[in-house]
């Protein structure tokens, strides 16, 4: 059996940092100890670098099938493992949307052939596929995604009767994009009349404003409380929304949880002047006050998970005027090193970062044997060098779209190695594409 011994690492796991060794045998972590003497096939001297459980990103858009000029499962999973993300959960807004079990399974088959990272896919819902989503096998599908704020095709679910049916009958985790569509449409009409088709991106956060976000998020929370639903609200973008969530309950017992995305922690509305459409996201990046309060909620455990909402578009698409430019951008390659900047700045501890990026997604989604450095768990690992400055540039961006809002930024930390289920998928700037990741399974009845 193939084995790897990692020595002299600063192991970060379950609220502690300690010096030690870790032994991988096959796909699994065989042993963790202060010193391990074993004749492994491979030895990696970590030299005091940090060894972390692999990042689990619970919200990505990899664009396959149907939108592969932007990205695909192979290209974006390459970017993921280069950034220390060993596991992703991908959204259903592909073309066609993953509204049926057949379409959902087709995405799994693509990932089994081409994904370098471990994977799961959400089943999507519309106003008319309730019976189909109830067929979902909850042992090997991460959850259900509802777009409660979207005007793309039939992805928007806005029928109150349908929402009641979903929240009352779906027996597992429901993840929601929460923005109130009537509020957005009203604001859009007003701003278009005032500023015309060539409106500045700086008004994006006024159109997709606090009112639109809070109205939808609070409605989702009320529905979840009414029906006892397990609700996970994605990409919180306002200070007001953070007060919808509780930090007095252990995560294992929480029924209502929340996610923060790297771009809402890193950028605020002053950055629109510099980066323009490159940071056009839905929900919108908002004020410095919102940015700070989201960070505070992350630190005090009202917000449970850090993710990316990685959603690539081409530069040609982003170069359009405001109303034509799509929302979203590529982040998965830089999520871990961006959060490590906050560690360097002492805004968050490395233990808390690992909790939000690895442990909590595993707990929240009930993932089997991942998200922790534990003997008997899958060896999803990241070795990160904390003092290895490097600059993001076109020649080291791996997302298919070829750009990043971080381009030109110098990060102080670098991902050195990434193991996916025991396989060294990335080492010292080189991808090893000889093995696919694995489909996630979940502790669910």
TORTORBA-420719 format. One record per residue (C-alpha): chain; residue in three letters; x, y, z. Coordinates in steps of 0.2 Angstrom, whole numbers, plus 2048, in hexadecimal, padded with zeros to 3 digits. Example, Ala and Ser with C-alpha at 12.3 -4.5 7.8 and 13.67 -1.06 7.14 Angstrom:
<nodes>
+------+-------+-----+-----+-----+
| zafi | marvo |   X |   Y |   Z |
+------+-------+-----+-----+-----+
|    A |   ALA | 83E | 7EA | 827 |
|    A |   SER | 844 | 7FB | 824 |
+------+-------+-----+-----+-----+
</nodes>
This chain:
<nodes>
+------+-------+-----+-----+-----+
| zafi | marvo |   X |   Y |   Z |
+------+-------+-----+-----+-----+
|    A |   UNK | 800 | 800 | 800 |
|    A |   UNK | 807 | 811 | 7FB |
|    A |   UNK | 80C | 81B | 80A |
|    A |   UNK | 812 | 82D | 80E |
|    A |   UNK | 81A | 833 | 81E |
|    A |   UNK | 818 | 846 | 821 |
|    A |   UNK | 824 | 84C | 82F |
|    A |   UNK | 828 | 85B | 839 |
|    A |   UNK | 817 | 864 | 835 |
|    A |   UNK | 80D | 871 | 83F |
|    A |   UNK | 7FD | 867 | 83F |
|    A |   UNK | 7EE | 871 | 840 |
|    A |   UNK | 7DE | 868 | 845 |
|    A |   UNK | 7CF | 869 | 851 |
|    A |   UNK | 7D4 | 879 | 859 |
|    A |   UNK | 7E7 | 875 | 85C |
|    A |   UNK | 7F7 | 877 | 854 |
|    A |   UNK | 805 | 86B | 858 |
|    A |   UNK | 815 | 864 | 851 |
|    A |   UNK | 814 | 853 | 84A |
|    A |   UNK | 815 | 846 | 83C |
|    A |   UNK | 807 | 83E | 832 |
|    A |   UNK | 807 | 82E | 829 |
|    A |   UNK | 7FC | 82A | 81A |
|    A |   UNK | 7F8 | 818 | 814 |
|    A |   UNK | 7EE | 817 | 804 |
|    A |   UNK | 7E0 | 823 | 805 |
|    A |   UNK | 7E0 | 825 | 818 |
|    A |   UNK | 7E9 | 82D | 826 |
|    A |   UNK | 7F1 | 81E | 82F |
|    A |   UNK | 7F9 | 827 | 83E |
|    A |   UNK | 7FC | 839 | 846 |
|    A |   UNK | 809 | 83A | 853 |
|    A |   UNK | 817 | 845 | 859 |
|    A |   UNK | 823 | 83A | 851 |
|    A |   UNK | 820 | 82B | 845 |
|    A |   UNK | 82E | 81F | 840 |
|    A |   UNK | 827 | 815 | 830 |
|    A |   UNK | 830 | 810 | 820 |
|    A |   UNK | 823 | 81A | 815 |
|    A |   UNK | 824 | 81A | 802 |
|    A |   UNK | 826 | 82C | 802 |
|    A |   UNK | 82B | 839 | 80F |
|    A |   UNK | 827 | 84B | 80F |
|    A |   UNK | 830 | 856 | 81C |
|    A |   UNK | 824 | 864 | 820 |
|    A |   UNK | 832 | 86F | 828 |
|    A |   UNK | 826 | 877 | 834 |
|    A |   UNK | 819 | 87C | 827 |
|    A |   UNK | 806 | 87A | 82B |
|    A |   UNK | 7FD | 86A | 827 |
|    A |   UNK | 7EB | 86C | 826 |
|    A |   UNK | 7DB | 862 | 821 |
|    A |   UNK | 7D7 | 866 | 80F |
|    A |   UNK | 7CB | 874 | 80C |
|    A |   UNK | 7B9 | 86F | 809 |
|    A |   UNK | 7B0 | 87C | 7FE |
|    A |   UNK | 79D | 87A | 800 |
|    A |   UNK | 799 | 886 | 7F1 |
|    A |   UNK | 7A1 | 886 | 7E0 |
|    A |   UNK | 79B | 888 | 7CE |
|    A |   UNK | 7A6 | 87E | 7C2 |
|    A |   UNK | 79B | 881 | 7B3 |
|    A |   UNK | 79A | 86F | 7AC |
|    A |   UNK | 78F | 86A | 7A3 |
|    A |   UNK | 78A | 878 | 796 |
|    A |   UNK | 795 | 887 | 79C |
|    A |   UNK | 7A6 | 87F | 799 |
|    A |   UNK | 7AD | 88F | 790 |
|    A |   UNK | 7AE | 896 | 7A2 |
|    A |   UNK | 7B5 | 887 | 7AB |
|    A |   UNK | 7B2 | 874 | 7AD |
|    A |   UNK | 7B4 | 867 | 7BB |
|    A |   UNK | 7C6 | 863 | 7B6 |
|    A |   UNK | 7CD | 874 | 7B4 |
|    A |   UNK | 7C5 | 87B | 7C4 |
|    A |   UNK | 7C9 | 86C | 7CE |
|    A |   UNK | 7DB | 86F | 7C9 |
|    A |   UNK | 7DA | 880 | 7D0 |
|    A |   UNK | 7D2 | 879 | 7E0 |
|    A |   UNK | 7E0 | 86D | 7E4 |
|    A |   UNK | 7ED | 87A | 7E0 |
|    A |   UNK | 7E5 | 885 | 7ED |
|    A |   UNK | 7E3 | 877 | 7FA |
|    A |   UNK | 7D1 | 874 | 7F7 |
|    A |   UNK | 7CF | 861 | 7F8 |
|    A |   UNK | 7BC | 860 | 7F7 |
|    A |   UNK | 7AF | 86A | 7EE |
|    A |   UNK | 79C | 86B | 7ED |
|    A |   UNK | 795 | 871 | 7DD |
|    A |   UNK | 785 | 87B | 7D9 |
|    A |   UNK | 777 | 875 | 7CD |
|    A |   UNK | 777 | 885 | 7C2 |
|    A |   UNK | 77F | 87D | 7B3 |
|    A |   UNK | 777 | 87A | 7A2 |
|    A |   UNK | 76C | 871 | 7A3 |
|    A |   UNK | 769 | 874 | 7B6 |
|    A |   UNK | 76B | 865 | 7C1 |
|    A |   UNK | 758 | 863 | 7C4 |
|    A |   UNK | 756 | 850 | 7C2 |
|    A |   UNK | 75F | 841 | 7C9 |
|    A |   UNK | 765 | 83C | 7B8 |
|    A |   UNK | 76D | 84E | 7B4 |
|    A |   UNK | 775 | 84E | 7C6 |
|    A |   UNK | 77C | 83C | 7C3 |
|    A |   UNK | 784 | 842 | 7B3 |
|    A |   UNK | 78E | 84F | 7BC |
|    A |   UNK | 794 | 842 | 7C8 |
|    A |   UNK | 79A | 837 | 7B9 |
|    A |   UNK | 7A4 | 846 | 7B2 |
|    A |   UNK | 7AC | 849 | 7C3 |
|    A |   UNK | 7B1 | 837 | 7C5 |
|    A |   UNK | 7BA | 838 | 7B5 |
|    A |   UNK | 7C2 | 84A | 7B6 |
|    A |   UNK | 7C2 | 851 | 7C8 |
|    A |   UNK | 7D2 | 852 | 7D1 |
|    A |   UNK | 7C9 | 857 | 7E1 |
|    A |   UNK | 7BC | 84D | 7EB |
|    A |   UNK | 7AA | 853 | 7E6 |
|    A |   UNK | 798 | 854 | 7E9 |
|    A |   UNK | 78A | 85C | 7DF |
|    A |   UNK | 77A | 865 | 7E5 |
|    A |   UNK | 769 | 860 | 7DE |
|    A |   UNK | 761 | 870 | 7D7 |
|    A |   UNK | 74F | 875 | 7D9 |
|    A |   UNK | 742 | 87F | 7CF |
|    A |   UNK | 730 | 883 | 7D2 |
|    A |   UNK | 72B | 872 | 7CB |
|    A |   UNK | 737 | 864 | 7D0 |
|    A |   UNK | 733 | 860 | 7E2 |
|    A |   UNK | 72F | 84E | 7DF |
|    A |   UNK | 73F | 84C | 7D6 |
|    A |   UNK | 74A | 853 | 7E4 |
|    A |   UNK | 742 | 848 | 7F0 |
|    A |   UNK | 74A | 839 | 7E7 |
|    A |   UNK | 75B | 83F | 7EC |
|    A |   UNK | 767 | 833 | 7F4 |
|    A |   UNK | 76D | 83C | 804 |
|    A |   UNK | 77B | 830 | 807 |
|    A |   UNK | 785 | 837 | 7F7 |
|    A |   UNK | 77D | 848 | 7F3 |
|    A |   UNK | 783 | 857 | 7FD |
|    A |   UNK | 772 | 860 | 7FD |
|    A |   UNK | 765 | 86A | 7F4 |
|    A |   UNK | 768 | 87C | 7ED |
|    A |   UNK | 75A | 889 | 7EC |
|    A |   UNK | 75D | 899 | 7E3 |
|    A |   UNK | 752 | 8A5 | 7EC |
|    A |   UNK | 759 | 8B3 | 7E3 |
|    A |   UNK | 75D | 8B0 | 7D0 |
|    A |   UNK | 755 | 8B5 | 7C0 |
|    A |   UNK | 75E | 8A8 | 7B5 |
|    A |   UNK | 752 | 89C | 7AC |
|    A |   UNK | 748 | 892 | 7B8 |
|    A |   UNK | 755 | 892 | 7C6 |
|    A |   UNK | 74B | 89E | 7D0 |
|    A |   UNK | 740 | 896 | 7DD |
|    A |   UNK | 733 | 8A4 | 7E2 |
|    A |   UNK | 723 | 89B | 7E4 |
|    A |   UNK | 71E | 89B | 7F7 |
|    A |   UNK | 714 | 88A | 7F5 |
|    A |   UNK | 724 | 882 | 7ED |
|    A |   UNK | 72F | 889 | 7FB |
|    A |   UNK | 724 | 882 | 808 |
|    A |   UNK | 724 | 871 | 800 |
|    A |   UNK | 737 | 871 | 7FF |
|    A |   UNK | 73A | 877 | 810 |
|    A |   UNK | 72D | 86B | 818 |
|    A |   UNK | 732 | 85B | 80E |
|    A |   UNK | 744 | 85B | 809 |
|    A |   UNK | 74C | 851 | 817 |
|    A |   UNK | 75E | 857 | 816 |
|    A |   UNK | 768 | 867 | 814 |
|    A |   UNK | 761 | 875 | 80A |
|    A |   UNK | 76E | 882 | 804 |
|    A |   UNK | 767 | 893 | 7FE |
|    A |   UNK | 76C | 8A2 | 7F4 |
|    A |   UNK | 762 | 8B0 | 7FD |
|    A |   UNK | 75E | 8C0 | 7F4 |
|    A |   UNK | 74C | 8C6 | 7F2 |
|    A |   UNK | 748 | 8C7 | 7DF |
|    A |   UNK | 73A | 8D4 | 7E0 |
|    A |   UNK | 745 | 8E0 | 7E9 |
|    A |   UNK | 754 | 8DE | 7DD |
|    A |   UNK | 748 | 8E0 | 7CE |
|    A |   UNK | 741 | 8F0 | 7D5 |
|    A |   UNK | 753 | 8F7 | 7D9 |
|    A |   UNK | 759 | 8F2 | 7C8 |
|    A |   UNK | 74B | 8FC | 7BF |
|    A |   UNK | 74E | 90B | 7CA |
|    A |   UNK | 761 | 90B | 7C7 |
|    A |   UNK | 75F | 908 | 7B4 |
|    A |   UNK | 753 | 916 | 7B2 |
|    A |   UNK | 75F | 921 | 7BC |
|    A |   UNK | 770 | 91C | 7B5 |
|    A |   UNK | 76C | 913 | 7A4 |
|    A |   UNK | 773 | 903 | 79D |
|    A |   UNK | 785 | 909 | 7A0 |
|    A |   UNK | 783 | 909 | 7B3 |
|    A |   UNK | 793 | 908 | 7BE |
|    A |   UNK | 796 | 8F8 | 7C8 |
|    A |   UNK | 797 | 902 | 7D8 |
|    A |   UNK | 784 | 902 | 7D8 |
|    A |   UNK | 783 | 8EF | 7D9 |
|    A |   UNK | 782 | 8EE | 7EB |
|    A |   UNK | 774 | 8FB | 7EB |
|    A |   UNK | 76A | 8F0 | 7DF |
|    A |   UNK | 76E | 8E0 | 7E8 |
|    A |   UNK | 76D | 8E9 | 7F9 |
|    A |   UNK | 76B | 8E4 | 80B |
|    A |   UNK | 758 | 8E4 | 80A |
|    A |   UNK | 758 | 8D7 | 7FC |
|    A |   UNK | 764 | 8CC | 806 |
|    A |   UNK | 75C | 8CD | 817 |
|    A |   UNK | 74A | 8CC | 810 |
|    A |   UNK | 74E | 8BB | 808 |
|    A |   UNK | 75A | 8B4 | 815 |
|    A |   UNK | 74E | 8B8 | 823 |
|    A |   UNK | 73F | 8B0 | 819 |
|    A |   UNK | 74A | 8A0 | 817 |
|    A |   UNK | 74E | 8A0 | 82A |
|    A |   UNK | 73C | 8A1 | 82E |
|    A |   UNK | 737 | 893 | 822 |
|    A |   UNK | 745 | 888 | 82A |
|    A |   UNK | 73F | 88C | 83B |
|    A |   UNK | 72D | 888 | 837 |
|    A |   UNK | 731 | 877 | 82F |
|    A |   UNK | 741 | 872 | 839 |
|    A |   UNK | 74B | 872 | 829 |
|    A |   UNK | 75E | 871 | 828 |
|    A |   UNK | 762 | 881 | 820 |
|    A |   UNK | 773 | 888 | 81A |
|    A |   UNK | 773 | 89A | 813 |
|    A |   UNK | 781 | 89D | 807 |
|    A |   UNK | 78C | 8AC | 805 |
|    A |   UNK | 786 | 8B8 | 812 |
|    A |   UNK | 78A | 8CA | 80C |
|    A |   UNK | 782 | 8D6 | 819 |
|    A |   UNK | 785 | 8DA | 82B |
|    A |   UNK | 772 | 8D9 | 82E |
|    A |   UNK | 771 | 8C7 | 829 |
|    A |   UNK | 77E | 8C2 | 835 |
|    A |   UNK | 772 | 8C4 | 843 |
|    A |   UNK | 766 | 8B7 | 83C |
|    A |   UNK | 772 | 8A9 | 843 |
|    A |   UNK | 776 | 8A2 | 853 |
|    A |   UNK | 787 | 89F | 85B |
|    A |   UNK | 781 | 896 | 86B |
|    A |   UNK | 77E | 885 | 864 |
|    A |   UNK | 78B | 878 | 85F |
|    A |   UNK | 78C | 877 | 84C |
|    A |   UNK | 787 | 864 | 84D |
|    A |   UNK | 776 | 86A | 854 |
|    A |   UNK | 773 | 87A | 849 |
|    A |   UNK | 765 | 878 | 83D |
|    A |   UNK | 768 | 88A | 835 |
|    A |   UNK | 77A | 88E | 830 |
|    A |   UNK | 783 | 89B | 825 |
|    A |   UNK | 792 | 89D | 81A |
|    A |   UNK | 79D | 8AB | 816 |
|    A |   UNK | 7A7 | 8AC | 806 |
|    A |   UNK | 7B9 | 8B2 | 804 |
|    A |   UNK | 7B4 | 8C1 | 7F8 |
|    A |   UNK | 7A8 | 8C8 | 805 |
|    A |   UNK | 7B6 | 8C7 | 812 |
|    A |   UNK | 7C4 | 8CE | 807 |
|    A |   UNK | 7BB | 8DC | 7FD |
|    A |   UNK | 7AF | 8EA | 800 |
|    A |   UNK | 7A6 | 8F7 | 7F5 |
|    A |   UNK | 7B5 | 902 | 7F4 |
|    A |   UNK | 7BE | 8F5 | 7EA |
|    A |   UNK | 7B1 | 8F7 | 7DB |
|    A |   UNK | 7BB | 906 | 7D5 |
|    A |   UNK | 7CB | 8FB | 7D3 |
|    A |   UNK | 7C4 | 8EA | 7CE |
|    A |   UNK | 7B3 | 8EE | 7C6 |
|    A |   UNK | 7A9 | 8E0 | 7BE |
|    A |   UNK | 7B7 | 8D4 | 7C4 |
|    A |   UNK | 7AF | 8D4 | 7D6 |
|    A |   UNK | 79D | 8D5 | 7D0 |
|    A |   UNK | 795 | 8C7 | 7DA |
|    A |   UNK | 784 | 8C2 | 7E0 |
|    A |   UNK | 781 | 8C6 | 7EE |
|    A |   UNK | 78A | 8D6 | 7EB |
|    A |   UNK | 79A | 8DB | 7F5 |
|    A |   UNK | 794 | 8E9 | 800 |
|    A |   UNK | 79B | 8F5 | 80D |
|    A |   UNK | 7AA | 8F4 | 818 |
|    A |   UNK | 79E | 8F3 | 827 |
|    A |   UNK | 796 | 8E4 | 81F |
|    A |   UNK | 7A7 | 8DC | 81C |
|    A |   UNK | 7AC | 8DE | 82E |
|    A |   UNK | 79C | 8D8 | 835 |
|    A |   UNK | 79D | 8C8 | 82B |
|    A |   UNK | 7AE | 8C5 | 831 |
|    A |   UNK | 7A9 | 8C8 | 843 |
|    A |   UNK | 79A | 8BB | 841 |
|    A |   UNK | 7A7 | 8AF | 83A |
|    A |   UNK | 7B2 | 8B1 | 849 |
|    A |   UNK | 7A4 | 8AF | 856 |
|    A |   UNK | 79C | 8A0 | 84D |
|    A |   UNK | 78C | 8A8 | 847 |
|    A |   UNK | 793 | 8A4 | 835 |
|    A |   UNK | 799 | 892 | 834 |
|    A |   UNK | 7A2 | 88F | 823 |
|    A |   UNK | 7AE | 898 | 818 |
|    A |   UNK | 7AC | 895 | 805 |
|    A |   UNK | 7B0 | 89C | 7F4 |
|    A |   UNK | 7A0 | 89D | 7E9 |
|    A |   UNK | 7AE | 89A | 7DB |
|    A |   UNK | 7A4 | 89F | 7CB |
|    A |   UNK | 7AF | 8A2 | 7BC |
|    A |   UNK | 7AB | 8AC | 7AD |
|    A |   UNK | 7B6 | 8B2 | 79F |
|    A |   UNK | 7BE | 8C3 | 79E |
|    A |   UNK | 7B4 | 8C6 | 78F |
|    A |   UNK | 7A4 | 8C4 | 798 |
|    A |   UNK | 7AA | 8CE | 7A7 |
|    A |   UNK | 7AF | 8DC | 79B |
|    A |   UNK | 79C | 8E0 | 797 |
|    A |   UNK | 793 | 8EE | 79E |
|    A |   UNK | 78B | 8ED | 7AF |
|    A |   UNK | 77A | 8E5 | 7AA |
|    A |   UNK | 782 | 8D8 | 79E |
|    A |   UNK | 791 | 8D4 | 7A8 |
|    A |   UNK | 78E | 8C3 | 7B2 |
|    A |   UNK | 791 | 8C1 | 7C5 |
|    A |   UNK | 79E | 8B6 | 7CC |
|    A |   UNK | 7B0 | 8B3 | 7CB |
|    A |   UNK | 7BE | 8A6 | 7CE |
|    A |   UNK | 7C5 | 8A4 | 7E0 |
|    A |   UNK | 7C8 | 892 | 7E4 |
|    A |   UNK | 7DB | 892 | 7E1 |
|    A |   UNK | 7DD | 8A1 | 7ED |
|    A |   UNK | 7D1 | 89E | 7FB |
|    A |   UNK | 7DD | 896 | 807 |
|    A |   UNK | 7EB | 8A2 | 804 |
|    A |   UNK | 7DF | 8B0 | 805 |
|    A |   UNK | 7D9 | 8AA | 816 |
|    A |   UNK | 7EB | 8A7 | 81C |
|    A |   UNK | 7EE | 8BA | 819 |
|    A |   UNK | 7E1 | 8BD | 826 |
|    A |   UNK | 7EB | 8B1 | 831 |
|    A |   UNK | 7FA | 8BB | 82E |
|    A |   UNK | 7F1 | 8CB | 833 |
|    A |   UNK | 7EB | 8C2 | 843 |
|    A |   UNK | 7D9 | 8C5 | 83E |
|    A |   UNK | 7D5 | 8B3 | 840 |
|    A |   UNK | 7DF | 8A4 | 847 |
|    A |   UNK | 7E5 | 896 | 83C |
|    A |   UNK | 7DB | 88A | 847 |
|    A |   UNK | 7CB | 894 | 844 |
|    A |   UNK | 7CE | 895 | 832 |
|    A |   UNK | 7D0 | 882 | 831 |
|    A |   UNK | 7C0 | 880 | 83B |
|    A |   UNK | 7B6 | 88B | 82E |
|    A |   UNK | 7BE | 884 | 81E |
|    A |   UNK | 7C0 | 871 | 822 |
|    A |   UNK | 7B8 | 86B | 833 |
|    A |   UNK | 7A7 | 874 | 832 |
|    A |   UNK | 7A3 | 870 | 820 |
|    A |   UNK | 7A6 | 85E | 824 |
|    A |   UNK | 79B | 85F | 834 |
|    A |   UNK | 78D | 869 | 82C |
|    A |   UNK | 78B | 85E | 81C |
|    A |   UNK | 78F | 84E | 827 |
|    A |   UNK | 79D | 849 | 81B |
|    A |   UNK | 7A4 | 837 | 81E |
|    A |   UNK | 7B7 | 837 | 824 |
|    A |   UNK | 7BC | 848 | 81D |
|    A |   UNK | 7C0 | 859 | 824 |
|    A |   UNK | 7CB | 854 | 833 |
|    A |   UNK | 7DC | 84D | 835 |
|    A |   UNK | 7D7 | 83D | 83E |
|    A |   UNK | 7DE | 82B | 83D |
|    A |   UNK | 7D3 | 821 | 832 |
|    A |   UNK | 7CD | 831 | 828 |
|    A |   UNK | 7D0 | 834 | 816 |
|    A |   UNK | 7E1 | 83C | 813 |
|    A |   UNK | 7DB | 84D | 80C |
|    A |   UNK | 7E9 | 858 | 811 |
|    A |   UNK | 7F1 | 869 | 80D |
|    A |   UNK | 803 | 86E | 811 |
|    A |   UNK | 805 | 881 | 812 |
|    A |   UNK | 814 | 88B | 813 |
|    A |   UNK | 810 | 89B | 81D |
|    A |   UNK | 81E | 8A5 | 817 |
|    A |   UNK | 820 | 8A3 | 805 |
|    A |   UNK | 81B | 8B3 | 7FC |
|    A |   UNK | 815 | 8B1 | 7EA |
|    A |   UNK | 80B | 8BC | 7DE |
|    A |   UNK | 7FB | 8B7 | 7D5 |
|    A |   UNK | 7FD | 8BA | 7C3 |
|    A |   UNK | 7F6 | 8B3 | 7B2 |
|    A |   UNK | 803 | 8A6 | 7B1 |
|    A |   UNK | 7FF | 89E | 7C1 |
|    A |   UNK | 7EC | 89F | 7C1 |
|    A |   UNK | 7E4 | 88E | 7BD |
|    A |   UNK | 7D2 | 892 | 7BB |
|    A |   UNK | 7CD | 890 | 7A9 |
|    A |   UNK | 7C7 | 8A2 | 7A8 |
|    A |   UNK | 7D9 | 8A7 | 7AB |
|    A |   UNK | 7D6 | 8B6 | 7B7 |
|    A |   UNK | 7D4 | 8B9 | 7C9 |
|    A |   UNK | 7CF | 8C8 | 7D3 |
|    A |   UNK | 7DF | 8C5 | 7DD |
|    A |   UNK | 7EA | 8C7 | 7CE |
|    A |   UNK | 7F9 | 8D2 | 7D3 |
|    A |   UNK | 7F6 | 8CE | 7E6 |
|    A |   UNK | 805 | 8C7 | 7EF |
|    A |   UNK | 800 | 8B9 | 7FC |
|    A |   UNK | 80C | 8B5 | 80A |
|    A |   UNK | 807 | 8A2 | 80B |
|    A |   UNK | 808 | 895 | 7FE |
|    A |   UNK | 800 | 884 | 7FC |
|    A |   UNK | 80F | 877 | 7FA |
|    A |   UNK | 806 | 866 | 7F9 |
|    A |   UNK | 7F4 | 860 | 7F8 |
|    A |   UNK | 7EF | 84E | 7FB |
|    A |   UNK | 7DE | 848 | 7F5 |
|    A |   UNK | 7D8 | 838 | 7FD |
|    A |   UNK | 7EB | 834 | 800 |
|    A |   UNK | 7F0 | 838 | 7EE |
|    A |   UNK | 7FD | 846 | 7EC |
|    A |   UNK | 7F3 | 851 | 7E0 |
|    A |   UNK | 7FE | 860 | 7E1 |
|    A |   UNK | 810 | 863 | 7E6 |
|    A |   UNK | 81B | 872 | 7E5 |
|    A |   UNK | 812 | 87A | 7D7 |
|    A |   UNK | 80E | 86A | 7CD |
|    A |   UNK | 7FE | 861 | 7CB |
|    A |   UNK | 7FD | 84E | 7CA |
|    A |   UNK | 7EE | 84A | 7C0 |
|    A |   UNK | 7F0 | 837 | 7C1 |
|    A |   UNK | 7E1 | 834 | 7CD |
|    A |   UNK | 7CF | 83B | 7CF |
|    A |   UNK | 7C8 | 840 | 7DF |
|    A |   UNK | 7B9 | 837 | 7E7 |
|    A |   UNK | 7A7 | 83A | 7E9 |
|    A |   UNK | 7A2 | 83F | 7FA |
|    A |   UNK | 797 | 834 | 805 |
|    A |   UNK | 78D | 83B | 814 |
|    A |   UNK | 788 | 834 | 825 |
|    A |   UNK | 775 | 835 | 822 |
|    A |   UNK | 767 | 829 | 824 |
+------+-------+-----+-----+-----+
</nodes>
